[in-house]
Amino acid sequence: MNKRPVVIGVAGGSGSGKTTVANEIYRQFQENSILMIEHDSYYKDQSDHSMDERLQTNYDHPLAFDTDLLLQQLTQLLRYEPIDKPVYDYANHTRSNRVVHVEPRDVIILEGILILEDSRLRDLMDIKVFVDTDADVRLMRRLVRDIEERGRTIESVIEQYSSVVRPMHEQFIEPTKRYADVIIPEGGQNRVAIDLMATKIQRILEEKVIL
């Protein structure tokens, strides 16, 4: 039997609503049939760097991620083998000593700003989704999130957005839109697109069972 898990990649810029879309798709399926893998869990270990060096990390650049480890663990899940997913410690800006044990499922949602940037990841995806939201909306969402949840100032959020987030989006994230099978405007507000995605995933699952 050729059955293997269905892999859905959900990408988009910071504040685009991609996490909302991924979560909404997740909720359409039974918990024992679907799992979520966040690219953010695979930020590189920086324990051999000083704190000053860690604070300079550009989290919007492809080199910030240990994508080789993600590929290794995703391949294991595609063989229906469990993994121990890493946990990133944002307070200390490095990988923590903890892991999360993850059992394989029939549907894997891979979510992150740069998951479509690596051709090796794209080759493992059955469906590639890009959540497309206007830059001003993404900036407003990021402002609200970082001020309310992370205690940052308006000035610091705007400075980071201007110096890092926007340039990285234009250089690395926006170009990956061309690889998407589906482009969802306005993120989690687009109920029609989310329901259509869930229906398509269910159909692929049924086809794999028949095979």
N, C-alpha and C positions, 0 to 999 in steps of 0.2 A: 504494500500500500504506500502511495506517495504522500500520504497526509502529513502536513507539517503546519505549524501555527501560521495564522495570517498576521502580517506585520503592516501596521499603518503608521506612517510617519506624519507628524503634525508639526510644521515649522511656521515661522513668522517672527517679526521683530518684537523687541521688548515692548510690552504694553499692547500688543496687537489683539490679544484675546485668545491666543493659541492654547493656553492652559485651560481656559474655560471650555473651548471646543473639545479638547481631549477629555476633560472631565464629563462633559455632556454625553459624548460617545460612550465613555466608560459606563455611565449610568444606564445606558440602553441595554446592557447585557448582564447576565447573571454573574455574580462575583467570582464564581468558581470556573468561569470560562474566559476571563479577560484579566490582563494585568497591564500596569502602566510602568514604563521605564523612562525616567527623566534624564536627559543628557547632563543636566546640572549635577547629578550624583557623581559624574565621572570627571569633575575638575581634577587636575593633577595634584598629587601629593606634593606639598611644599615644606615638609618637615625639615629638610636640609637647608632651607632659606631663613634668613633673619626676618623678624617681623616687618622691618622697614621694606625689605625686598618683597615680602608677601603683599604689603599694602599697595605696591605698584602694579600688581597683577591686572592685566586687561582681560576681564572675564568675557568680553565680547569678541575675542580673537580665537580662531580655531586652535592655536597652539596652547590655549589654556586648558584644553580637554585631553584626557587620556582616552582617546578614541580607540586606540588599539585594545585596551581592556574592554571597552564597550563592545567592540566587534567580537572579541573572544567570548564574552558572556552571552551576547545575543545569539551567537552560533550554538552555544550550549543549549539555550532555551529552544532553538529551532530543532534540536535533537531531542527535545522533551527531557532535558537534564536540568536539575535545579542549579541555582547560582547563589552566591553570597554578594549581594550588591553593596558597593561602598557607600559610606555616608560622609558627606562633606561638612566640616565644621566651619561655618561662616564667621563665627566669633574669632577664631584663631587663624582663619584663612589658610586652612590646609585640610587634608583628609583626616578624619577621625579614626580611632581604633575600632569603632563599631562597624558592623555590617548588618544588612537585612537579608535574611534568608528568603529567597523567592522561588516558589514552585512554578513549573512551566504551565502555560495555559494555551487554549486554542487561538486566542486573539492577543496580540501584543501591540500596545500603542506606544510608540517611541516619540517623545515630545521634547522639543528644544529649538532654540533659535538657529542652530547651525547644523541640524541633522541632515539637511539636503546638500550641504557643502561637500561632504565626503562621498565619492563615488562608490566606495565599498559598502557604505551604509545604504545608499540608494539602491544598490543591486539586491539587497535583502528585503526591500519593501514591496509589498503587493499594491499598496495605494500610497501615493505621496500627496500630502495636503499642504497648501500654503495659505495661512490666514492673513489676509491683506487689509490693512487698516491705515487710514491717512496718518501722516506724521504728526499733525497737530493733536489728533486724538490719542495717539500713543504717548506723546509727551505729557498730556494732561493726566492720563491714567498713571504714568510713572510718577508724576509729581504727587498725586494723591497717595499712592502706595508708599512711596519713600518717606513722605512727611508723616503720615499717620502710623505706619507700621515700623518704620526704622528711625524715626526721630530726627530726620535730616532737615536742613533748612532749604528754602526755595532756591537760594543762591547756589548751594552746593549741588543740588539736583540738576539745575540748569547748566552749571559749569561742566559737570560730568557728561551730561547729554551732548553738549556742544563739542567737547574735546574728545570724547571716546565713543559714546553710544551711537550718535548719528554717523560719524565717519565709518565706523565698523559696519553699521547697517548698510550703508551705501556700497561699501567695498565687498562685503562677504555675504550678507543676508539677502538683500534685494535681488542680486543676480540669480539666486537659487530658485526664484519664482518660476523660471523657465523649465525647471525639472518637474514641476508639480503636475499631477494628473487632475487635481481639483483645486481651484482657488476659491476660498470662502471670504467674501467681503464682510467686514464688521464683526468678525469673531463670534462670540457666544450669543449675540443678538440674532443671528441668522438661523432660526429654528428649522426652516425648510431645508437648508443645506445639511444641517446636522442629522435630521431625520433621513434624508436621502443617503447620507454616508452610512448610517446604521443599517439601512436596508441593503445597501451594496455589500457591506461586510457580511451580513447574514447569508446573502446569496453565495458569496465566495466560500463560506464555511460549508454550506450545503453541497456545493460542487465538489469540495475536497472530500467530503464523506462518501459521495458517490464514487469518486475515483478510487 
